[in-house]
């Protein structure tokens, strides 16, 4: 089984003047990462990753 790391386009939200746009981008990034986690990791790893993302 081959490991395929997800490719996320970096977006530097610190330099955006529109805070709503920055929040939207961050929310979309978290959702994309969670979709990746759910499709590749075991349940224990998913729980840990969700905890880190939620509280991090």
Buried (B, 14 or more C-beta within 10 A) or exposed (E): EEEEEEEEEEBEBEEBEEEEEBEEBEEEBEEEBBEBBEEEEEEEEBEEBBEEEEEE
